[in-house]
């Protein structure tokens, strides 16, 4: 998280300068790659305390939460939720699907929304934003 915040990018090679280490940049980058591919690493366990703490100041306020999908290399789709803040989308949660189409059934992303709802601070008013790709009766309920 420190690398993402300091470097303002998800570009992995940029993170290596944030690690105080004697190893060269290529070795540090390889260490990151191995860590990210480790199935025992649960991203939510690392990210949730960070985002929960950031959201505590929003108790009693209105949060605009965007639901969106994006396609990567025409083989992966990322569904994500993000808080809209000062014209930026701050990621809350995401889920990756192996598929070509960005159109997802409600059942595909329902768990993502339920998890996002648990992140919301008590007393906050949440307005969910989504484009026409998310027109679903279950979602509206």
Rosetta silent file (secondary structure, phi, psi, omega in degrees, C-alpha in Angstrom):
SEQUENCE: XXXXXXXXXXXXXXXXXXXXXXXXXXXXXXXXXXXXXXXXXXXXXXXXXXXXXXXXXXXXXXXXXXXXXXXXXXXXXXXXXXXXXXXXXXXXXXXXXXXXXXXXXXXXXXXXXXXXXXXXXXXXXXXXXXXXXXXXXXXXX
SCORE:     score description
SCORE:     0.000 S_00000001
   1 L     0.000  -37.132 -179.446    0.000    0.000    0.000 S_00000001
   2 H   -60.144  -43.438  178.873    2.853    2.362    0.771 S_00000001
   3 H   -61.996  -42.016  179.625    4.209    1.997   -2.763 S_00000001
   4 H   -64.417  -45.713 -177.088    0.803    2.676   -4.319 S_00000001
   5 H   -68.355  -46.819 -177.526    0.177    5.730   -2.152 S_00000001
   6 H   -69.350  -40.219 -176.625    3.656    7.246   -2.472 S_00000001
   7 H   -89.208  -13.500  178.892    4.118    6.552   -6.170 S_00000001
   8 L    57.526   38.018  179.743    0.462    7.217   -7.101 S_00000001
   9 L  -154.945  154.347  172.868    0.474    4.288   -9.501 S_00000001
  10 L   -96.005    6.883 -179.424   -0.285    0.590   -9.583 S_00000001
  11 L   -71.373  110.306 -172.401    2.732    0.107  -11.862 S_00000001
  12 H   -52.124  -45.666 -179.015    4.777   -2.501   -9.999 S_00000001
  13 H   -59.872  -24.725  179.419    8.297   -1.312  -10.938 S_00000001
  14 H   -70.787  -24.682 -177.094    7.544    2.088   -9.382 S_00000001
  15 H   -71.020  -27.860 -170.875    7.006    0.499   -5.967 S_00000001
  16 H   -60.794  -25.951  179.384   10.525   -0.853   -5.597 S_00000001
  17 H   -72.296  -11.177 -179.497   11.943    2.553   -4.663 S_00000001
  18 H   -89.058   -4.075 -178.319    9.718    2.498   -1.559 S_00000001
  19 L  -102.193  116.616  175.770   11.463   -0.539   -0.091 S_00000001
  20 L   -76.469   99.987 -173.208   14.571    0.172    2.002 S_00000001
  21 L  -150.485  149.851  178.325   16.593   -2.816    0.902 S_00000001
  22 L   -79.906  -17.693 -178.461   20.103   -3.610   -0.252 S_00000001
  23 L   -67.580  152.913  179.228   18.810   -5.777   -3.114 S_00000001
  24 L   -72.637  167.935 -173.746   18.787   -4.312   -6.591 S_00000001
  25 H   -58.995  -40.407 -178.422   15.544   -3.056   -8.157 S_00000001
  26 H   -64.155  -39.555  179.160   14.992   -6.183  -10.273 S_00000001
  27 H   -67.637  -39.681  178.203   15.228   -8.450   -7.215 S_00000001
  28 H   -66.312  -40.585  177.881   12.796   -6.269   -5.248 S_00000001
  29 H   -63.139  -42.226  178.799   10.354   -6.259   -8.156 S_00000001
  30 H   -62.922  -37.007  177.563   10.581  -10.053   -8.405 S_00000001
  31 H   -62.589  -42.818  176.720    9.862  -10.301   -4.663 S_00000001
  32 H   -61.049  -45.422 -178.935    6.700   -8.212   -5.170 S_00000001
  33 H   -59.832  -44.164  178.894    5.613  -10.400   -8.066 S_00000001
  34 H   -62.540  -42.515 -179.153    6.026  -13.586   -6.005 S_00000001
  35 H   -63.097  -43.814 -179.298    4.129  -12.060   -3.100 S_00000001
  36 H   -67.066  -26.515  179.823    1.246  -10.959   -5.342 S_00000001
  37 H   -89.668   -5.542 -178.320    1.014  -14.442   -6.876 S_00000001
  38 L   -72.550  117.790 -177.553    1.015  -16.187   -3.493 S_00000001
  39 L   -67.816  -17.746  178.979   -2.431  -17.768   -3.020 S_00000001
  40 L   -81.593  -12.511  178.182   -2.046  -17.575    0.764 S_00000001
  41 L   -81.963  120.515  179.096   -1.926  -13.760    0.632 S_00000001
  42 L  -102.945  104.669 -174.834   -5.412  -12.393    1.223 S_00000001
  43 H   -55.705  -42.271 -178.532   -5.494   -8.871   -0.209 S_00000001
  44 H   -60.037  -34.282  178.812   -8.574   -7.897    1.780 S_00000001
  45 H   -62.505  -32.063  179.738   -6.760   -8.712    5.037 S_00000001
  46 H   -85.398  -40.452 -171.873   -4.119   -6.109    4.166 S_00000001
  47 H   -83.536  -33.991 -174.108   -6.311   -3.501    2.510 S_00000001
  48 H   -58.268  -46.118  178.784   -9.411   -3.535    4.723 S_00000001
  49 H   -60.853  -35.281  179.725   -7.838   -1.895    7.826 S_00000001
  50 H   -64.365  -50.271 -175.858   -6.388    0.836    5.606 S_00000001
  51 H   -74.965  -34.580  177.542   -9.660    1.677    3.863 S_00000001
  52 H   -62.385  -43.349  178.180  -11.790    1.233    6.998 S_00000001
  53 H   -62.930  -41.518 -179.990   -9.634    3.748    8.841 S_00000001
  54 H   -63.803  -32.174 -176.904   -9.873    6.187    5.943 S_00000001
  55 H   -84.738  -12.450 -176.748  -13.674    5.924    5.960 S_00000001
  56 H   -59.957  -30.768 -179.691  -14.165    6.497    9.705 S_00000001
  57 H   -72.814   -6.089 -176.872  -14.190   10.258    9.178 S_00000001
  58 H   -95.509    6.285  176.430  -17.228    9.910    6.888 S_00000001
  59 L   -57.370  131.941  178.338  -19.695    8.984    9.633 S_00000001
  60 L    80.469    1.065  179.823  -22.789   11.120    9.190 S_00000001
  61 L  -108.507  176.128  176.144  -21.741   12.262    5.695 S_00000001
  62 E   -98.940  128.682  176.590  -22.794   11.261    2.189 S_00000001
  63 E  -111.753  129.770  173.444  -20.564    8.832    0.316 S_00000001
  64 E   -98.159  117.706 -177.845  -20.853    8.379   -3.434 S_00000001
  65 E  -112.605  120.706  179.600  -19.814    4.829   -4.299 S_00000001
  66 E   -94.761  138.112  173.826  -19.224    3.961   -7.952 S_00000001
  67 E  -112.003  125.496 -173.866  -19.641    0.443   -9.283 S_00000001
  68 E  -149.603  160.051  173.729  -17.722   -0.136  -12.497 S_00000001
  69 E  -127.735  154.997  174.000  -16.092   -2.785  -14.658 S_00000001
  70 E  -144.890  147.809 -179.423  -13.090   -2.695  -16.914 S_00000001
  71 E  -102.074  140.614  178.375  -11.670   -5.205  -19.360 S_00000001
  72 E  -124.071  122.705  176.562   -8.007   -6.159  -19.452 S_00000001
  73 L    54.160   26.011  176.963   -6.447   -7.778  -22.499 S_00000001
  74 L    55.280   27.596  177.707   -9.881   -8.940  -23.647 S_00000001
  75 L  -142.427  -14.158  178.118   -9.681  -11.892  -21.230 S_00000001
  76 E  -128.262  146.540  175.318  -10.145  -10.477  -17.737 S_00000001
  77 E  -126.265  131.286  175.852  -12.814   -8.236  -16.257 S_00000001
  78 E  -108.882  122.050  171.741  -12.345   -6.310  -13.034 S_00000001
  79 E  -100.172  135.441 -177.901  -15.465   -5.257  -11.157 S_00000001
  80 E  -145.436  156.473  170.046  -14.771   -2.649   -8.495 S_00000001
  81 E  -115.971  146.710 -178.269  -16.364   -0.297   -6.078 S_00000001
  82 E  -150.955  145.006  172.975  -14.803    3.063   -5.312 S_00000001
  83 E   -81.839  131.242  175.762  -15.578    6.162   -3.290 S_00000001
  84 E   -87.011  118.645 -176.367  -15.800    9.238   -5.479 S_00000001
  85 E  -142.373  119.500  179.255  -13.752   11.932   -3.751 S_00000001
  86 L    51.256   43.551  176.884  -12.560   15.220   -5.252 S_00000001
  87 L    78.051    6.930  179.161  -13.005   13.923   -8.775 S_00000001
  88 E  -116.965  156.788  175.188  -11.094   10.696   -8.084 S_00000001
  89 E  -106.759  110.242 -179.994  -12.227    7.133   -7.577 S_00000001
  90 E   -93.607  114.435 -174.363  -10.642    5.696   -4.424 S_00000001
  91 E   -60.398  136.275  173.972  -10.875    1.871   -4.622 S_00000001
  92 E  -104.566  -51.713 -178.305  -12.831    0.095   -1.925 S_00000001
  93 E  -154.661  158.754 -179.772  -13.019   -3.453   -3.235 S_00000001
  94 E  -153.276  160.250  178.481  -12.584   -5.347   -6.476 S_00000001
  95 E  -144.870  138.226 -177.587  -13.055   -8.776   -7.994 S_00000001
  96 E  -107.091  135.219  178.521  -11.442  -10.264  -11.086 S_00000001
  97 E  -121.393  139.601  173.301  -13.305  -12.516  -13.519 S_00000001
  98 E   -88.065   99.187 -179.911  -11.831  -14.591  -16.340 S_00000001
  99 L  -169.958  166.903 -178.959  -14.107  -13.559  -19.183 S_00000001
 100 L   -95.027  -39.474 -174.524  -14.265  -11.232  -22.179 S_00000001
 101 L   -82.874  136.868  176.956  -17.523   -9.362  -21.664 S_00000001
 102 L   -80.777   -6.865  177.168  -17.768   -6.592  -19.063 S_00000001
 103 L   -76.479  119.052 -178.835  -21.488   -7.333  -18.708 S_00000001
 104 L  -118.349  144.233  173.640  -21.920   -9.182  -15.426 S_00000001
 105 L   -75.293  153.019 -179.890  -24.998  -10.759  -13.911 S_00000001
 106 H   -53.292  -40.007 -178.821  -26.004   -9.461  -10.486 S_00000001
 107 H   -59.866  -28.279  179.935  -25.062  -12.818   -8.950 S_00000001
 108 H   -68.351  -41.317 -174.118  -21.479  -12.278  -10.160 S_00000001
 109 H  -109.419    6.130  179.631  -20.918   -9.022   -8.277 S_00000001
 110 H   -59.914  -40.494  178.651  -23.414   -9.370   -5.395 S_00000001
 111 H   -64.530  -36.918  177.247  -20.649  -10.508   -3.037 S_00000001
 112 H   -62.402  -43.088  178.524  -18.543   -7.496   -3.981 S_00000001
 113 H   -67.428  -40.117  178.970  -21.419   -5.174   -3.091 S_00000001
 114 H   -63.128  -42.854  177.515  -22.100   -6.973    0.193 S_00000001
 115 H   -63.163  -44.076  178.912  -18.440   -6.654    1.176 S_00000001
 116 H   -60.144  -40.733  179.426  -18.427   -2.967    0.185 S_00000001
 117 H   -61.113  -36.289  178.795  -21.529   -2.374    2.316 S_00000001
 118 H   -68.824  -21.777  178.800  -19.694   -3.795    5.340 S_00000001
 119 H   -78.875  -20.111 -174.171  -16.911   -1.241    4.808 S_00000001
 120 L   -68.154  136.239  179.222  -19.271    1.726    5.043 S_00000001
 121 L   -70.519  148.215  178.100  -19.092    3.689    8.299 S_00000001
 122 L   -60.773  141.016  176.720  -22.166    3.741   10.503 S_00000001
 123 L    83.806   -1.700  177.865  -24.373    6.752    9.964 S_00000001
 124 L   -84.733  144.277  171.747  -23.125    7.461    6.447 S_00000001
 125 E   -92.750  125.209 -176.707  -25.589    7.984    3.611 S_00000001
 126 E  -111.587  127.312  174.733  -24.434    5.907    0.637 S_00000001
 127 E  -113.870  117.679 -178.166  -25.415    6.703   -2.930 S_00000001
 128 E   -89.221  127.318  178.771  -24.503    3.945   -5.372 S_00000001
 129 E  -110.948  137.375  176.577  -23.548    5.049   -8.878 S_00000001
 130 E  -158.360  154.966  179.016  -23.406    2.716  -11.857 S_00000001
 131 L   -86.959 -174.896 -173.812  -23.821    2.899  -15.602 S_00000001
 132 H   -65.866  -13.377  176.533  -26.457    1.142  -17.670 S_00000001
 133 H   -67.228  -12.795 -178.308  -24.455   -2.102  -17.569 S_00000001
 134 H  -110.700   26.598  178.398  -25.745   -2.541  -14.025 S_00000001
 135 L   -78.990  105.885 -177.715  -29.443   -2.281  -14.689 S_00000001
 136 L  -149.902  134.209 -178.629  -30.797   -5.138  -12.625 S_00000001
 137 H   -60.098  -40.911 -179.899  -33.899   -5.418  -10.474 S_00000001
 138 H   -63.175  -38.714  179.186  -31.965   -7.203   -7.698 S_00000001
 139 H   -65.967  -42.202 -178.660  -29.408   -4.401   -7.595 S_00000001
 140 H   -64.048  -33.356  177.674  -32.097   -1.731   -7.359 S_00000001
 141 L   -68.192    0.000    0.000  -33.604   -3.579   -4.381 S_00000001
